[in-house]
Amino acid sequence: MRGTVLYAPRDIRVEERTKPTIQAPTDAIIRISAACVCGSDLWPYRGIEPIQGPTPMGHEYAGVVEETGSDVRNIKAGDFVVGSFMASDNTCPICQAGYQSRCVHVEYVGAGGAQAEYLRVPLADGTLVATPGRPDEDLIPSLLAASDVLGTGWFGAVAAEAGSGKTVAVVGDGAVGLLAVLAARQLGAERIIAMSRHEPRQKLASEFGATDIVTERGDEGVAKIKELTGGLGAHSVIEAVGTQESMMQAIRSTRPGGHVGYVGWAHGVELPGQELFYAEVHVLGGPAPVRRFLPELLGLIWNREIDPGRVFDLELPLDQAAEGYRAMDERRAIKSLLRPSGTPSRLTR
Ligand SMILES: [Zn+2]
């Protein structure tokens, strides 16, 4: 089968790889309908996150179950499924509490590389959620988004306790930040401030429900949030970048007693204890327990109440994955969708 492999910084190749097989009775093999490039894939792509030799890439997936292990009960061959990038049993005490991304049996699904024709998903019963039937073609990008970016943006908004009557600020205008805006809107936030200096992303943020756009960043961005909130700061701030600057911008933009939900993959972030002490804010983040939200999110997508697939502004056949990475690295694309079936490349928006 064809699949992407990262060899070195900015050296991503699509090559012939071994088709995965059932290794444990709880596994499923799925044929990928659509995969994509994650903002987090850019960390190793840029050489900031080291890799140990050639690494299969991709951890976001939607597709059709081809085969299941003998212990799999909840899904069957032919089902269209979406799952999280973290496999979970969905039964242990941590899963039951809603933190499936830290399941006691957690496995990283992306280890097999989802930017490929086929993917092995461990703990299939706990990890995968089937749609009510075969989705219309135009729903597939949104279903794929639920696998990570939407689920992650949603967790950011829930962790930040975005909701009715709240003013929410979102730091980061990548796909996760934009979908955190959508999540905050769905959760009933009164005012949603998107922090972005890129016109196409500002536009999409507004369409997803942002009421205000702030172009300043760092201390100036914090000052702007304070100015818009009567000097108090936002009730809820979602951090969707993962750098020291974005994290401090999020904490400093939050009012005392408010909540920070941080879902950017933290790299080199160190929190100053004394500042955090006096900030008096709630801080919750980590790899999103996407599985917690999947049933609800798939329902909203299936009923066409939300359209998160709009974050994909570049669609390419899998064989052109390298261009999908380049376009995101250079911020020419918000998010690249990859089709293993190899449909012709086109701009979706
Ligand atoms: Zn578990």
Residues whose N, C-alpha, C, O or C-beta is under 5 A from the ligand:
A	BS01	ZN	S88 D89 N90 T91 C92 C95 C103 V104 H105
